[in-house]
C-alpha cells in the first residue's frame, strides 16, 4: 500500500468469488468422473470471501471491508455460457491442466448441467459471486477503534431498549 496510494487513499476492488459458476463446476466434475475416471481443474481458482478480508489486512490496509453480491444469469445452453465466458476472457488460466476437454466430456457436462440445474423455461442458471473489497492507506486523521473494554453501553442494553431482532 505504500507506493500506490496517497495517505488516507481508498483502495477499491471487485473480483469474482469462489461461488462463481458453481453449477458449471459441479456438472464438469461429474462428467469428467463419468467419462475420464478422474478430474482435471477446468476453471481458474477463485477467492473465498474470508480470503479477501485476510488479504486486505495482510496488505496493510486500515479499516478493511468486504461485501458480496450474487448474480444469477440465465443462458439458453451451456454452450452459450461457455461462449460468453470466452468473450469475457474468463476461460481457464491454469498452466498445469489437461489441454483439451474431450468432446464427449463437454457434451456430458452440458447434459448434466441441464439435468441438474435446468429451469422450467428451458434455460440454465449461472451464478456469479462478486466480492467487493475496500481498504484505506493508514493516515493519522483516520478514525481509530476504541480501546477494548472502554464502551459505556453494552450491546445487551441496546438490544433490550430497541428490541431483539433475532430470527
QUIRAZI-V261732 format. One line per field, one symbol per residue. ss: DSSP state (H for helix, E for strand, - for the rest). Layout:
ss: ???
This chain:
ss: ---------EEEEEEEE----HHHHHHHHHHHHHHH----------E-HHHHHHHHHH---EEEEEEEEEEEEEE--HHHHHHHHHH---------------HHHHHHHHHHHHHHHE-----EEEEEEEEEEEEE------------------HHHHHHHH-----
